[in-house]
Amino acid sequence: MNTVKVNNAATTRDKRILFLIAILSVVIPLAVAALFFLDKSTANASVDVSFQPPLHAILNSLTAIALIVGYINIKKKNVKVHRAAMLTAFGLSAIFLVSYVTYHFLGERTIYGGDGVLKYIYYFVLLTHIVLAVVIVPLVLLSVYFGITNQLVRHRRISRWTFPIWLYVAITGVLVYLLISPYYN
């Protein structure tokens, strides 16, 4: 009887958390997208956010490193280091998201000024980065949730997709910065 109550409680908790993950998976990308359509005349122009794009590149670089460290360690069956590395990647990504939202709310929009083949490469990388950054939100949240709750079968199943997409988003975030950085004011 106690096992049934525990399982029902876990199932109810899972349903609540999965519902929250679904909500966040919609709200976060919509909030980020909305930033590009907001009237910035009400933003506080006296706040200097010009330091943030290089910070974003650093956070994305560190996220990629943490992801690789986590991947290597799970292959070595070093679960403790894997977990620490993946939670570090999650924390860095969360800091990045807050900083990114702040920058795009307060900062000026930068347009890529290059031309030729590099322009097409930039826009391809940017487009795939944006699309996969939206896709990665629920994947990361699910991977982390299943990992910290020791639902390892579910964790492994979703993480097979999460890892390469998350790594691509982190690396292309740095690449986008490097390509557009000459055009920042």
Secondary structure, DSSP 8 states (H G I E B T S, - for coil): -HHHHHHHHHHHHHHHHHHHHHHHHHHHHHHHHHHTTS-GGGS-TTS--TTHHHHHHHHHHHHHHHHHHHHHHHHTT-HHHHHHHHHHHHHHHHHHHHHHHHHHHHS--------THHHHHHHHHHHHHHHHHHHHHHHHHHHHHHHHTT-HHHHHHHHHHHHHHHHHHHHHHHHHHHHHGGG--
